[in-house]
Amino acid sequence: MDELETLEQRVGEKWAAAAATRAPQWDLDDDPLDLSNWSTGDPDTAPVMQFPRERWASYPAKRTATLLMCEKLLDHADELTDQLWVLLCAAMVYGGRTRIA
């Protein structure tokens, strides 16, 4: 693993942990991930993808700078306003990348 991949993994784990603490604690069913009753359709006719997957190009220097900035913000995740949280999430998803397809 190179340095950027290691940084991406470390910051991604911090981001996921911070997102889990910020998520509202809904009163859901016993097992919200039980998908058995969601569809009554025939499982043999699975939907076919209509569009190709998105492809992204990453600029290593820009992505590294973005991830370092995000890591500094995540060190103070409990102090972030909602506006800064949205900015942080947008930077994590799109910062240092461009969509090519």
C-alpha positions as CSV (number, residue, x, y, z in Angstrom):
1,M,0.0,0.0,0.0
2,D,1.4,3.4,-0.9
3,E,1.1,6.5,1.4
4,L,-2.0,7.9,-0.3
5,E,-3.9,4.6,0.1
6,T,-2.9,4.3,3.7
7,L,-4.0,7.9,4.3
8,E,-7.3,7.3,2.5
9,Q,-8.0,4.3,4.6
10,R,-7.1,6.0,7.9
11,V,-9.1,9.1,7.2
12,G,-12.0,7.1,5.8
13,E,-12.2,5.1,9.0
14,K,-12.2,8.3,11.1
15,W,-14.9,9.8,8.8
16,A,-17.1,6.7,9.1
17,A,-16.8,6.7,12.9
18,A,-17.7,10.4,13.0
19,A,-20.6,9.9,10.7
20,A,-21.9,7.1,12.9
21,T,-21.9,9.3,15.9
22,R,-23.7,12.2,14.1
23,A,-26.4,10.0,12.6
24,P,-29.7,10.3,14.3
25,Q,-30.6,7.3,16.5
26,W,-33.9,6.3,14.9
27,D,-36.2,3.8,16.6
28,L,-36.2,1.2,13.9
29,D,-37.6,-2.3,13.7
30,D,-35.6,-5.1,15.4
31,D,-33.6,-5.8,12.3
32,P,-33.6,-2.8,9.8
33,L,-31.3,-4.7,7.4
34,D,-33.8,-7.6,7.0
35,L,-34.7,-7.3,3.3
36,S,-36.8,-10.4,3.0
37,N,-40.1,-8.6,2.9
38,W,-39.0,-5.7,0.7
39,S,-39.7,-7.3,-2.7
40,T,-42.3,-9.7,-3.8
41,G,-40.9,-9.9,-7.4
42,D,-39.3,-12.9,-9.0
43,P,-35.6,-13.2,-7.9
44,D,-34.7,-14.8,-11.2
45,T,-35.4,-11.6,-13.0
46,A,-32.8,-9.4,-11.4
47,P,-32.6,-5.9,-12.7
48,V,-29.9,-5.3,-15.3
49,M,-27.7,-2.2,-14.9
50,Q,-28.7,0.4,-17.4
51,F,-25.8,2.8,-17.0
52,P,-22.1,2.1,-16.7
53,R,-20.4,2.7,-13.3
54,E,-18.8,6.1,-12.8
55,R,-15.1,6.4,-13.2
56,W,-13.0,8.9,-11.3
57,A,-9.5,10.2,-11.8
58,S,-7.5,11.1,-8.7
59,Y,-4.9,13.8,-8.5
60,P,-2.5,12.5,-5.9
61,A,-1.2,15.8,-4.6
62,K,-4.6,17.4,-4.4
63,R,-6.2,14.2,-2.9
64,T,-3.4,14.1,-0.2
65,A,-3.9,17.8,0.7
66,T,-7.7,17.2,0.9
67,L,-7.4,14.2,3.1
68,L,-4.9,15.9,5.4
69,M,-7.4,18.8,5.8
70,C,-10.2,16.4,6.4
71,E,-8.2,14.6,9.0
72,K,-7.5,17.8,10.9
73,L,-11.3,18.6,10.8
74,L,-12.1,15.1,12.0
75,D,-9.8,15.5,15.0
76,H,-12.4,18.1,16.2
77,A,-15.5,16.3,14.8
78,D,-17.6,16.9,17.9
79,E,-17.1,20.7,17.5
80,L,-18.1,20.9,13.8
81,T,-21.2,22.8,12.8
82,D,-23.7,21.3,10.4
83,Q,-22.3,23.5,7.6
84,L,-18.7,22.4,8.3
85,W,-19.8,18.8,8.4
86,V,-21.4,19.1,4.9
87,L,-18.2,20.7,3.6
88,L,-16.1,17.9,5.1
89,C,-18.3,15.2,3.5
90,A,-18.2,16.9,0.1
91,A,-14.4,17.2,0.4
92,M,-14.1,13.5,1.4
93,V,-16.2,12.4,-1.6
94,Y,-15.0,14.8,-4.3
95,G,-11.8,16.5,-3.1
96,G,-8.8,15.9,-5.4
97,R,-10.8,13.9,-7.9
98,T,-12.6,14.4,-11.1
99,R,-15.3,12.4,-12.8
100,I,-14.2,11.1,-16.2
101,A,-17.2,8.9,-17.1
